[in-house]
Structures are given as structure tokens and as C-alpha cells.
Amino acid sequence: MEPDHLGKRFRRKRSAEPHSRRKREAPYVIYPEILVIVDYDGYRLHGGDNVQIKRYFVSFWNGVDLRYKLLKGPRIRISIAGIIISRVSFMLDKIILYYFGIWLTILW
């Protein structure tokens, strides 16, 4: 068998020059998405009116977004991915306990 000479042909010597590739920069604007979950007490607090609930939480997260606008860079803009409203008192608690139980089993 003959030795394989392809490796020598494609091998390059390292140069002392800096790399020509540039590092990928971090994005200038970051858009974290928020999923708002309103429990039954929040639903009752606003009288069960979905429009009032939406208005309240959109204005709340707008205030949070205004606070993050003060940062120089990278800029952070809050984006609401969705709003989940629990209209039944026990449903959200059961969901949270279920997923919290799964989370605990993963940790242990």
C-alpha cells in the first residue's frame, strides 16, 4: 500500500497574521418574549372583563419596557407572546402543581 499524500497537499502552514474571520457580534436589540398568566384572583379583580385585564397587563409590561429602554446596549424590547387567563379557580393551580411536580422530579 502506498501512503496517502492528499493530507500533505491540503495542509497549510499557520501564519503569524491574525485571522481574517470576524467574530459574530451580539445582536444590538434583544426581544425577550413574555407569556402573561393571569390567575383566577386576577380575573376576579378586574371583574372578569378580558379587555380590562388585557389593558392592565399591557400597560404594566409597557412600564417594564420603558425601564429597560434606559439601558445603553444591547437594547432590550419586551414583547408579549400571549396572555393566558384562568376563569376557573382550581384549574391553574392544578396545572402549576403538575408542572412544579415534574420540575421537582427532574431536580431530584
Phi and psi restraints in degrees (range 20) as a CNS / XPLOR table:
assign (resid 1 and name C) (resid 2 and name N)
       (resid 2 and name CA) (resid 2 and name C) 1.0 -91.3 20.0 2
assign (resid 2 and name N) (resid 2 and name CA)
       (resid 2 and name C) (resid 3 and name N) 1.0 147.7 20.0 2
assign (resid 2 and name C) (resid 3 and name N)
       (resid 3 and name CA) (resid 3 and name C) 1.0 -68.4 20.0 2
assign (resid 3 and name N) (resid 3 and name CA)
       (resid 3 and name C) (resid 4 and name N) 1.0 150.0 20.0 2
assign (resid 3 and name C) (resid 4 and name N)
       (resid 4 and name CA) (resid 4 and name C) 1.0 -82.4 20.0 2
assign (resid 4 and name N) (resid 4 and name CA)
       (resid 4 and name C) (resid 5 and name N) 1.0 118.4 20.0 2
assign (resid 4 and name C) (resid 5 and name N)
       (resid 5 and name CA) (resid 5 and name C) 1.0 -98.7 20.0 2
assign (resid 5 and name N) (resid 5 and name CA)
       (resid 5 and name C) (resid 6 and name N) 1.0 1.6 20.0 2
assign (resid 5 and name C) (resid 6 and name N)
       (resid 6 and name CA) (resid 6 and name C) 1.0 -65.5 20.0 2
assign (resid 6 and name N) (resid 6 and name CA)
       (resid 6 and name C) (resid 7 and name N) 1.0 -34.4 20.0 2
assign (resid 6 and name C) (resid 7 and name N)
       (resid 7 and name CA) (resid 7 and name C) 1.0 -60.8 20.0 2
assign (resid 7 and name N) (resid 7 and name CA)
       (resid 7 and name C) (resid 8 and name N) 1.0 -38.3 20.0 2
assign (resid 7 and name C) (resid 8 and name N)
       (resid 8 and name CA) (resid 8 and name C) 1.0 -71.0 20.0 2
assign (resid 8 and name N) (resid 8 and name CA)
       (resid 8 and name C) (resid 9 and name N) 1.0 -33.8 20.0 2
assign (resid 8 and name C) (resid 9 and name N)
       (resid 9 and name CA) (resid 9 and name C) 1.0 -69.4 20.0 2
assign (resid 9 and name N) (resid 9 and name CA)
       (resid 9 and name C) (resid 10 and name N) 1.0 -32.9 20.0 2
assign (resid 9 and name C) (resid 10 and name N)
       (resid 10 and name CA) (resid 10 and name C) 1.0 -99.3 20.0 2
assign (resid 10 and name N) (resid 10 and name CA)
       (resid 10 and name C) (resid 11 and name N) 1.0 -0.9 20.0 2
assign (resid 10 and name C) (resid 11 and name N)
       (resid 11 and name CA) (resid 11 and name C) 1.0 -78.9 20.0 2
assign (resid 11 and name N) (resid 11 and name CA)
       (resid 11 and name C) (resid 12 and name N) 1.0 134.3 20.0 2
assign (resid 11 and name C) (resid 12 and name N)
       (resid 12 and name CA) (resid 12 and name C) 1.0 -112.5 20.0 2
assign (resid 12 and name N) (resid 12 and name CA)
       (resid 12 and name C) (resid 13 and name N) 1.0 149.6 20.0 2
assign (resid 12 and name C) (resid 13 and name N)
       (resid 13 and name CA) (resid 13 and name C) 1.0 -83.1 20.0 2
assign (resid 13 and name N) (resid 13 and name CA)
       (resid 13 and name C) (resid 14 and name N) 1.0 143.7 20.0 2
assign (resid 13 and name C) (resid 14 and name N)
       (resid 14 and name CA) (resid 14 and name C) 1.0 -75.2 20.0 2
assign (resid 14 and name N) (resid 14 and name CA)
       (resid 14 and name C) (resid 15 and name N) 1.0 137.6 20.0 2
assign (resid 14 and name C) (resid 15 and name N)
       (resid 15 and name CA) (resid 15 and name C) 1.0 -103.4 20.0 2
assign (resid 15 and name N) (resid 15 and name CA)
       (resid 15 and name C) (resid 16 and name N) 1.0 161.9 20.0 2
assign (resid 15 and name C) (resid 16 and name N)
       (resid 16 and name CA) (resid 16 and name C) 1.0 -81.7 20.0 2
assign (resid 16 and name N) (resid 16 and name CA)
       (resid 16 and name C) (resid 17 and name N) 1.0 -6.0 20.0 2
assign (resid 16 and name C) (resid 17 and name N)
       (resid 17 and name CA) (resid 17 and name C) 1.0 -71.5 20.0 2
assign (resid 17 and name N) (resid 17 and name CA)
       (resid 17 and name C) (resid 18 and name N) 1.0 150.6 20.0 2
assign (resid 17 and name C) (resid 18 and name N)
       (resid 18 and name CA) (resid 18 and name C) 1.0 -68.2 20.0 2
assign (resid 18 and name N) (resid 18 and name CA)
       (resid 18 and name C) (resid 19 and name N) 1.0 158.2 20.0 2
assign (resid 18 and name C) (resid 19 and name N)
       (resid 19 and name CA) (resid 19 and name C) 1.0 -63.7 20.0 2
assign (resid 19 and name N) (resid 19 and name CA)
       (resid 19 and name C) (resid 20 and name N) 1.0 145.0 20.0 2
assign (resid 19 and name C) (resid 20 and name N)
       (resid 20 and name CA) (resid 20 and name C) 1.0 -84.8 20.0 2
assign (resid 20 and name N) (resid 20 and name CA)
       (resid 20 and name C) (resid 21 and name N) 1.0 -17.0 20.0 2
assign (resid 20 and name C) (resid 21 and name N)
       (resid 21 and name CA) (resid 21 and name C) 1.0 -76.2 20.0 2
assign (resid 21 and name N) (resid 21 and name CA)
       (resid 21 and name C) (resid 22 and name N) 1.0 138.6 20.0 2
assign (resid 21 and name C) (resid 22 and name N)
       (resid 22 and name CA) (resid 22 and name C) 1.0 -97.0 20.0 2
assign (resid 22 and name N) (resid 22 and name CA)
       (resid 22 and name C) (resid 23 and name N) 1.0 148.1 20.0 2
assign (resid 22 and name C) (resid 23 and name N)
       (resid 23 and name CA) (resid 23 and name C) 1.0 -72.3 20.0 2
assign (resid 23 and name N) (resid 23 and name CA)
       (resid 23 and name C) (resid 24 and name N) 1.0 147.2 20.0 2
assign (resid 23 and name C) (resid 24 and name N)
       (resid 24 and name CA) (resid 24 and name C) 1.0 -73.7 20.0 2
assign (resid 24 and name N) (resid 24 and name CA)
       (resid 24 and name C) (resid 25 and name N) 1.0 129.5 20.0 2
assign (resid 24 and name C) (resid 25 and name N)
       (resid 25 and name CA) (resid 25 and name C) 1.0 -84.7 20.0 2
assign (resid 25 and name N) (resid 25 and name CA)
       (resid 25 and name C) (resid 26 and name N) 1.0 156.7 20.0 2
assign (resid 25 and name C) (resid 26 and name N)
       (resid 26 and name CA) (resid 26 and name C) 1.0 -68.8 20.0 2
assign (resid 26 and name N) (resid 26 and name CA)
       (resid 26 and name C) (resid 27 and name N) 1.0 150.4 20.0 2
assign (resid 26 and name C) (resid 27 and name N)
       (resid 27 and name CA) (resid 27 and name C) 1.0 -63.5 20.0 2
assign (resid 27 and name N) (resid 27 and name CA)
       (resid 27 and name C) (resid 28 and name N) 1.0 146.7 20.0 2
assign (resid 27 and name C) (resid 28 and name N)
       (resid 28 and name CA) (resid 28 and name C) 1.0 -75.7 20.0 2
assign (resid 28 and name N) (resid 28 and name CA)
       (resid 28 and name C) (resid 29 and name N) 1.0 -32.7 20.0 2
assign (resid 28 and name C) (resid 29 and name N)
       (resid 29 and name CA) (resid 29 and name C) 1.0 -121.9 20.0 2
assign (resid 29 and name N) (resid 29 and name CA)
       (resid 29 and name C) (resid 30 and name N) 1.0 128.9 20.0 2
assign (resid 29 and name C) (resid 30 and name N)
       (resid 30 and name CA) (resid 30 and name C) 1.0 -109.4 20.0 2
assign (resid 30 and name N) (resid 30 and name CA)
       (resid 30 and name C) (resid 31 and name N) 1.0 133.4 20.0 2
assign (resid 30 and name C) (resid 31 and name N)
       (resid 31 and name CA) (resid 31 and name C) 1.0 -116.7 20.0 2
assign (resid 31 and name N) (resid 31 and name CA)
       (resid 31 and name C) (resid 32 and name N) 1.0 84.1 20.0 2
assign (resid 31 and name C) (resid 32 and name N)
       (resid 32 and name CA) (resid 32 and name C) 1.0 -71.5 20.0 2
assign (resid 32 and name N) (resid 32 and name CA)
       (resid 32 and name C) (resid 33 and name N) 1.0 137.4 20.0 2
assign (resid 32 and name C) (resid 33 and name N)
       (resid 33 and name CA) (resid 33 and name C) 1.0 -99.6 20.0 2
assign (resid 33 and name N) (resid 33 and name CA)
       (resid 33 and name C) (resid 34 and name N) 1.0 133.4 20.0 2
assign (resid 33 and name C) (resid 34 and name N)
       (resid 34 and name CA) (resid 34 and name C) 1.0 -110.6 20.0 2
assign (resid 34 and name N) (resid 34 and name CA)
       (resid 34 and name C) (resid 35 and name N) 1.0 130.1 20.0 2
assign (resid 34 and name C) (resid 35 and name N)
       (resid 35 and name CA) (resid 35 and name C) 1.0 -103.1 20.0 2
assign (resid 35 and name N) (resid 35 and name CA)
       (resid 35 and name C) (resid 36 and name N) 1.0 113.3 20.0 2
assign (resid 35 and name C) (resid 36 and name N)
       (resid 36 and name CA) (resid 36 and name C) 1.0 -88.8 20.0 2
assign (resid 36 and name N) (resid 36 and name CA)
       (resid 36 and name C) (resid 37 and name N) 1.0 125.6 20.0 2
assign (resid 36 and name C) (resid 37 and name N)
       (resid 37 and name CA) (resid 37 and name C) 1.0 -116.2 20.0 2
assign (resid 37 and name N) (resid 37 and name CA)
       (resid 37 and name C) (resid 38 and name N) 1.0 118.3 20.0 2
assign (resid 37 and name C) (resid 38 and name N)
       (resid 38 and name CA) (resid 38 and name C) 1.0 -102.9 20.0 2
assign (resid 38 and name N) (resid 38 and name CA)
       (resid 38 and name C) (resid 39 and name N) 1.0 122.4 20.0 2
assign (resid 38 and name C) (resid 39 and name N)
       (resid 39 and name CA) (resid 39 and name C) 1.0 -81.3 20.0 2
assign (resid 39 and name N) (resid 39 and name CA)
       (resid 39 and name C) (resid 40 and name N) 1.0 179.7 20.0 2
assign (resid 39 and name C) (resid 40 and name N)
       (resid 40 and name CA) (resid 40 and name C) 1.0 -64.0 20.0 2
assign (resid 40 and name N) (resid 40 and name CA)
       (resid 40 and name C) (resid 41 and name N) 1.0 -35.8 20.0 2
assign (resid 40 and name C) (resid 41 and name N)
       (resid 41 and name CA) (resid 41 and name C) 1.0 -64.4 20.0 2
assign (resid 41 and name N) (resid 41 and name CA)
       (resid 41 and name C) (resid 42 and name N) 1.0 -39.6 20.0 2
assign (resid 41 and name C) (resid 42 and name N)
       (resid 42 and name CA) (resid 42 and name C) 1.0 -66.1 20.0 2
assign (resid 42 and name N) (resid 42 and name CA)
       (resid 42 and name C) (resid 43 and name N) 1.0 -35.2 20.0 2
assign (resid 42 and name C) (resid 43 and name N)
       (resid 43 and name CA) (resid 43 and name C) 1.0 -63.5 20.0 2
assign (resid 43 and name N) (resid 43 and name CA)
       (resid 43 and name C) (resid 44 and name N) 1.0 -45.0 20.0 2
assign (resid 43 and name C) (resid 44 and name N)
       (resid 44 and name CA) (resid 44 and name C) 1.0 -69.5 20.0 2
assign (resid 44 and name N) (resid 44 and name CA)
       (resid 44 and name C) (resid 45 and name N) 1.0 -35.5 20.0 2
assign (resid 44 and name C) (resid 45 and name N)
       (resid 45 and name CA) (resid 45 and name C) 1.0 -58.3 20.0 2
assign (resid 45 and name N) (resid 45 and name CA)
       (resid 45 and name C) (resid 46 and name N) 1.0 -35.6 20.0 2
assign (resid 45 and name C) (resid 46 and name N)
       (resid 46 and name CA) (resid 46 and name C) 1.0 -96.4 20.0 2
assign (resid 46 and name N) (resid 46 and name CA)
       (resid 46 and name C) (resid 47 and name N) 1.0 15.9 20.0 2
assign (resid 46 and name C) (resid 47 and name N)
       (resid 47 and name CA) (resid 47 and name C) 1.0 71.8 20.0 2
assign (resid 47 and name N) (resid 47 and name CA)
       (resid 47 and name C) (resid 48 and name N) 1.0 18.0 20.0 2
assign (resid 47 and name C) (resid 48 and name N)
       (resid 48 and name CA) (resid 48 and name C) 1.0 72.8 20.0 2
assign (resid 48 and name N) (resid 48 and name CA)
       (resid 48 and name C) (resid 49 and name N) 1.0 14.4 20.0 2
assign (resid 48 and name C) (resid 49 and name N)
       (resid 49 and name CA) (resid 49 and name C) 1.0 -94.1 20.0 2
assign (resid 49 and name N) (resid 49 and name CA)
       (resid 49 and name C) (resid 50 and name N) 1.0 113.2 20.0 2
assign (resid 49 and name C) (resid 50 and name N)
       (resid 50 and name CA) (resid 50 and name C) 1.0 -62.2 20.0 2
assign (resid 50 and name N) (resid 50 and name CA)
       (resid 50 and name C) (resid 51 and name N) 1.0 -34.2 20.0 2
assign (resid 50 and name C) (resid 51 and name N)
       (resid 51 and name CA) (resid 51 and name C) 1.0 -66.0 20.0 2
assign (resid 51 and name N) (resid 51 and name CA)
       (resid 51 and name C) (resid 52 and name N) 1.0 -42.6 20.0 2
assign (resid 51 and name C) (resid 52 and name N)
       (resid 52 and name CA) (resid 52 and name C) 1.0 -65.1 20.0 2
assign (resid 52 and name N) (resid 52 and name CA)
       (resid 52 and name C) (resid 53 and name N) 1.0 -40.6 20.0 2
assign (resid 52 and name C) (resid 53 and name N)
       (resid 53 and name CA) (resid 53 and name C) 1.0 -61.9 20.0 2
assign (resid 53 and name N) (resid 53 and name CA)
       (resid 53 and name C) (resid 54 and name N) 1.0 -47.0 20.0 2
assign (resid 53 and name C) (resid 54 and name N)
       (resid 54 and name CA) (resid 54 and name C) 1.0 -62.3 20.0 2
assign (resid 54 and name N) (resid 54 and name CA)
       (resid 54 and name C) (resid 55 and name N) 1.0 -44.8 20.0 2
assign (resid 54 and name C) (resid 55 and name N)
       (resid 55 and name CA) (resid 55 and name C) 1.0 -60.3 20.0 2
assign (resid 55 and name N) (resid 55 and name CA)
       (resid 55 and name C) (resid 56 and name N) 1.0 -43.1 20.0 2
assign (resid 55 and name C) (resid 56 and name N)
       (resid 56 and name CA) (resid 56 and name C) 1.0 -63.6 20.0 2
assign (resid 56 and name N) (resid 56 and name CA)
       (resid 56 and name C) (resid 57 and name N) 1.0 -50.5 20.0 2
assign (resid 56 and name C) (resid 57 and name N)
       (resid 57 and name CA) (resid 57 and name C) 1.0 -73.8 20.0 2
assign (resid 57 and name N) (resid 57 and name CA)
       (resid 57 and name C) (resid 58 and name N) 1.0 -31.2 20.0 2
assign (resid 57 and name C) (resid 58 and name N)
       (resid 58 and name CA) (resid 58 and name C) 1.0 -66.4 20.0 2
assign (resid 58 and name N) (resid 58 and name CA)
       (resid 58 and name C) (resid 59 and name N) 1.0 -40.8 20.0 2
assign (resid 58 and name C) (resid 59 and name N)
       (resid 59 and name CA) (resid 59 and name C) 1.0 -69.2 20.0 2
assign (resid 59 and name N) (resid 59 and name CA)
       (resid 59 and name C) (resid 60 and name N) 1.0 -35.4 20.0 2
assign (resid 59 and name C) (resid 60 and name N)
       (resid 60 and name CA) (resid 60 and name C) 1.0 -61.9 20.0 2
assign (resid 60 and name N) (resid 60 and name CA)
       (resid 60 and name C) (resid 61 and name N) 1.0 -50.8 20.0 2
assign (resid 60 and name C) (resid 61 and name N)
       (resid 61 and name CA) (resid 61 and name C) 1.0 -71.0 20.0 2
assign (resid 61 and name N) (resid 61 and name CA)
       (resid 61 and name C) (resid 62 and name N) 1.0 -23.9 20.0 2
assign (resid 61 and name C) (resid 62 and name N)
       (resid 62 and name CA) (resid 62 and name C) 1.0 -65.3 20.0 2
assign (resid 62 and name N) (resid 62 and name CA)
       (resid 62 and name C) (resid 63 and name N) 1.0 -39.3 20.0 2
assign (resid 62 and name C) (resid 63 and name N)
       (resid 63 and name CA) (resid 63 and name C) 1.0 -63.1 20.0 2
assign (resid 63 and name N) (resid 63 and name CA)
       (resid 63 and name C) (resid 64 and name N) 1.0 -39.3 20.0 2
assign (resid 63 and name C) (resid 64 and name N)
       (resid 64 and name CA) (resid 64 and name C) 1.0 -64.2 20.0 2
assign (resid 64 and name N) (resid 64 and name CA)
       (resid 64 and name C) (resid 65 and name N) 1.0 -42.3 20.0 2
assign (resid 64 and name C) (resid 65 and name N)
       (resid 65 and name CA) (resid 65 and name C) 1.0 -61.6 20.0 2
assign (resid 65 and name N) (resid 65 and name CA)
       (resid 65 and name C) (resid 66 and name N) 1.0 -39.0 20.0 2
assign (resid 65 and name C) (resid 66 and name N)
       (resid 66 and name CA) (resid 66 and name C) 1.0 -64.6 20.0 2
assign (resid 66 and name N) (resid 66 and name CA)
       (resid 66 and name C) (resid 67 and name N) 1.0 -35.2 20.0 2
assign (resid 66 and name C) (resid 67 and name N)
       (resid 67 and name CA) (resid 67 and name C) 1.0 -65.2 20.0 2
assign (resid 67 and name N) (resid 67 and name CA)
       (resid 67 and name C) (resid 68 and name N) 1.0 -40.6 20.0 2
assign (resid 67 and name C) (resid 68 and name N)
       (resid 68 and name CA) (resid 68 and name C) 1.0 -74.1 20.0 2
assign (resid 68 and name N) (resid 68 and name CA)
       (resid 68 and name C) (resid 69 and name N) 1.0 -18.2 20.0 2
assign (resid 68 and name C) (resid 69 and name N)
       (resid 69 and name CA) (resid 69 and name C) 1.0 -65.8 20.0 2
assign (resid 69 and name N) (resid 69 and name CA)
       (resid 69 and name C) (resid 70 and name N) 1.0 -20.0 20.0 2
assign (resid 69 and name C) (resid 70 and name N)
       (resid 70 and name CA) (resid 70 and name C) 1.0 -71.6 20.0 2
assign (resid 70 and name N) (resid 70 and name CA)
       (resid 70 and name C) (resid 71 and name N) 1.0 -19.1 20.0 2
assign (resid 70 and name C) (resid 71 and name N)
       (resid 71 and name CA) (resid 71 and name C) 1.0 -70.0 20.0 2
assign (resid 71 and name N) (resid 71 and name CA)
       (resid 71 and name C) (resid 72 and name N) 1.0 143.2 20.0 2
assign (resid 71 and name C) (resid 72 and name N)
       (resid 72 and name CA) (resid 72 and name C) 1.0 -74.7 20.0 2
assign (resid 72 and name N) (resid 72 and name CA)
       (resid 72 and name C) (resid 73 and name N) 1.0 -60.2 20.0 2
assign (resid 72 and name C) (resid 73 and name N)
       (resid 73 and name CA) (resid 73 and name C) 1.0 -166.0 20.0 2
assign (resid 73 and name N) (resid 73 and name CA)
       (resid 73 and name C) (resid 74 and name N) 1.0 142.7 20.0 2
assign (resid 73 and name C) (resid 74 and name N)
       (resid 74 and name CA) (resid 74 and name C) 1.0 -71.2 20.0 2
assign (resid 74 and name N) (resid 74 and name CA)
       (resid 74 and name C) (resid 75 and name N) 1.0 150.7 20.0 2
assign (resid 74 and name C) (resid 75 and name N)
       (resid 75 and name CA) (resid 75 and name C) 1.0 -72.7 20.0 2
assign (resid 75 and name N) (resid 75 and name CA)
       (resid 75 and name C) (resid 76 and name N) 1.0 146.1 20.0 2
assign (resid 75 and name C) (resid 76 and name N)
       (resid 76 and name CA) (resid 76 and name C) 1.0 -122.4 20.0 2
assign (resid 76 and name N) (resid 76 and name CA)
       (resid 76 and name C) (resid 77 and name N) 1.0 125.0 20.0 2
assign (resid 76 and name C) (resid 77 and name N)
       (resid 77 and name CA) (resid 77 and name C) 1.0 -121.7 20.0 2
assign (resid 77 and name N) (resid 77 and name CA)
       (resid 77 and name C) (resid 78 and name N) 1.0 120.1 20.0 2
assign (resid 77 and name C) (resid 78 and name N)
       (resid 78 and name CA) (resid 78 and name C) 1.0 -76.3 20.0 2
assign (resid 78 and name N) (resid 78 and name CA)
       (resid 78 and name C) (resid 79 and name N) 1.0 135.2 20.0 2
assign (resid 78 and name C) (resid 79 and name N)
       (resid 79 and name CA) (resid 79 and name C) 1.0 -127.0 20.0 2
assign (resid 79 and name N) (resid 79 and name CA)
       (resid 79 and name C) (resid 80 and name N) 1.0 128.1 20.0 2
assign (resid 79 and name C) (resid 80 and name N)
       (resid 80 and name CA) (resid 80 and name C) 1.0 -86.6 20.0 2
assign (resid 80 and name N) (resid 80 and name CA)
       (resid 80 and name C) (resid 81 and name N) 1.0 116.4 20.0 2
assign (resid 80 and name C) (resid 81 and name N)
       (resid 81 and name CA) (resid 81 and name C) 1.0 -77.3 20.0 2
assign (resid 81 and name N) (resid 81 and name CA)
       (resid 81 and name C) (resid 82 and name N) 1.0 -32.1 20.0 2
assign (resid 81 and name C) (resid 82 and name N)
       (resid 82 and name CA) (resid 82 and name C) 1.0 178.4 20.0 2
assign (resid 82 and name N) (resid 82 and name CA)
       (resid 82 and name C) (resid 83 and name N) 1.0 168.5 20.0 2
assign (resid 82 and name C) (resid 83 and name N)
       (resid 83 and name CA) (resid 83 and name C) 1.0 -128.7 20.0 2
assign (resid 83 and name N) (resid 83 and name CA)
       (resid 83 and name C) (resid 84 and name N) 1.0 122.9 20.0 2
assign (resid 83 and name C) (resid 84 and name N)
       (resid 84 and name CA) (resid 84 and name C) 1.0 -107.1 20.0 2
assign (resid 84 and name N) (resid 84 and name CA)
       (resid 84 and name C) (resid 85 and name N) 1.0 124.3 20.0 2
assign (resid 84 and name C) (resid 85 and name N)
       (resid 85 and name CA) (resid 85 and name C) 1.0 -114.1 20.0 2
assign (resid 85 and name N) (resid 85 and name CA)
       (resid 85 and name C) (resid 86 and name N) 1.0 123.6 20.0 2
assign (resid 85 and name C) (resid 86 and name N)
       (resid 86 and name CA) (resid 86 and name C) 1.0 -89.8 20.0 2
assign (resid 86 and name N) (resid 86 and name CA)
       (resid 86 and name C) (resid 87 and name N) 1.0 115.1 20.0 2
assign (resid 86 and name C) (resid 87 and name N)
       (resid 87 and name CA) (resid 87 and name C) 1.0 -95.3 20.0 2
assign (resid 87 and name N) (resid 87 and name CA)
       (resid 87 and name C) (resid 88 and name N) 1.0 -3.7 20.0 2
assign (resid 87 and name C) (resid 88 and name N)
       (resid 88 and name CA) (resid 88 and name C) 1.0 -120.0 20.0 2
assign (resid 88 and name N) (resid 88 and name CA)
       (resid 88 and name C) (resid 89 and name N) 1.0 137.0 20.0 2
assign (resid 88 and name C) (resid 89 and name N)
       (resid 89 and name CA) (resid 89 and name C) 1.0 -67.0 20.0 2
assign (resid 89 and name N) (resid 89 and name CA)
       (resid 89 and name C) (resid 90 and name N) 1.0 -36.5 20.0 2
assign (resid 89 and name C) (resid 90 and name N)
       (resid 90 and name CA) (resid 90 and name C) 1.0 -94.0 20.0 2
assign (resid 90 and name N) (resid 90 and name CA)
       (resid 90 and name C) (resid 91 and name N) 1.0 -16.7 20.0 2
assign (resid 90 and name C) (resid 91 and name N)
       (resid 91 and name CA) (resid 91 and name C) 1.0 -64.6 20.0 2
assign (resid 91 and name N) (resid 91 and name CA)
       (resid 91 and name C) (resid 92 and name N) 1.0 -49.7 20.0 2
assign (resid 91 and name C) (resid 92 and name N)
       (resid 92 and name CA) (resid 92 and name C) 1.0 -66.4 20.0 2
assign (resid 92 and name N) (resid 92 and name CA)
       (resid 92 and name C) (resid 93 and name N) 1.0 -37.1 20.0 2
assign (resid 92 and name C) (resid 93 and name N)
       (resid 93 and name CA) (resid 93 and name C) 1.0 -61.9 20.0 2
assign (resid 93 and name N) (resid 93 and name CA)
       (resid 93 and name C) (resid 94 and name N) 1.0 -41.9 20.0 2
assign (resid 93 and name C) (resid 94 and name N)
       (resid 94 and name CA) (resid 94 and name C) 1.0 -65.8 20.0 2
assign (resid 94 and name N) (resid 94 and name CA)
       (resid 94 and name C) (resid 95 and name N) 1.0 -39.7 20.0 2
assign (resid 94 and name C) (resid 95 and name N)
       (resid 95 and name CA) (resid 95 and name C) 1.0 -65.1 20.0 2
assign (resid 95 and name N) (resid 95 and name CA)
       (resid 95 and name C) (resid 96 and name N) 1.0 -45.1 20.0 2
assign (resid 95 and name C) (resid 96 and name N)
       (resid 96 and name CA) (resid 96 and name C) 1.0 -64.4 20.0 2
assign (resid 96 and name N) (resid 96 and name CA)
       (resid 96 and name C) (resid 97 and name N) 1.0 -44.5 20.0 2
assign (resid 96 and name C) (resid 97 and name N)
       (resid 97 and name CA) (resid 97 and name C) 1.0 -63.1 20.0 2
assign (resid 97 and name N) (resid 97 and name CA)
       (resid 97 and name C) (resid 98 and name N) 1.0 -37.6 20.0 2
assign (resid 97 and name C) (resid 98 and name N)
       (resid 98 and name CA) (resid 98 and name C) 1.0 -62.4 20.0 2
assign (resid 98 and name N) (resid 98 and name CA)
       (resid 98 and name C) (resid 99 and name N) 1.0 -50.9 20.0 2
assign (resid 98 and name C) (resid 99 and name N)
       (resid 99 and name CA) (resid 99 and name C) 1.0 -71.3 20.0 2
assign (resid 99 and name N) (resid 99 and name CA)
       (resid 99 and name C) (resid 100 and name N) 1.0 -31.4 20.0 2
assign (resid 99 and name C) (resid 100 and name N)
       (resid 100 and name CA) (resid 100 and name C) 1.0 -66.3 20.0 2
assign (resid 100 and name N) (resid 100 and name CA)
       (resid 100 and name C) (resid 101 and name N) 1.0 -38.0 20.0 2
assign (resid 100 and name C) (resid 101 and name N)
       (resid 101 and name CA) (resid 101 and name C) 1.0 -63.6 20.0 2
assign (resid 101 and name N) (resid 101 and name CA)
       (resid 101 and name C) (resid 102 and name N) 1.0 -41.6 20.0 2
assign (resid 101 and name C) (resid 102 and name N)
       (resid 102 and name CA) (resid 102 and name C) 1.0 -64.0 20.0 2
assign (resid 102 and name N) (resid 102 and name CA)
       (resid 102 and name C) (resid 103 and name N) 1.0 -40.8 20.0 2
assign (resid 102 and name C) (resid 103 and name N)
       (resid 103 and name CA) (resid 103 and name C) 1.0 -62.7 20.0 2
assign (resid 103 and name N) (resid 103 and name CA)
       (resid 103 and name C) (resid 104 and name N) 1.0 -40.6 20.0 2
assign (resid 103 and name C) (resid 104 and name N)
       (resid 104 and name CA) (resid 104 and name C) 1.0 -66.6 20.0 2
assign (resid 104 and name N) (resid 104 and name CA)
       (resid 104 and name C) (resid 105 and name N) 1.0 -38.1 20.0 2
assign (resid 104 and name C) (resid 105 and name N)
       (resid 105 and name CA) (resid 105 and name C) 1.0 -68.5 20.0 2
assign (resid 105 and name N) (resid 105 and name CA)
       (resid 105 and name C) (resid 106 and name N) 1.0 -29.7 20.0 2
assign (resid 105 and name C) (resid 106 and name N)
       (resid 106 and name CA) (resid 106 and name C) 1.0 -69.2 20.0 2
assign (resid 106 and name N) (resid 106 and name CA)
       (resid 106 and name C) (resid 107 and name N) 1.0 -38.9 20.0 2
assign (resid 106 and name C) (resid 107 and name N)
       (resid 107 and name CA) (resid 107 and name C) 1.0 -69.5 20.0 2
assign (resid 107 and name N) (resid 107 and name CA)
       (resid 107 and name C) (resid 108 and name N) 1.0 -36.1 20.0 2
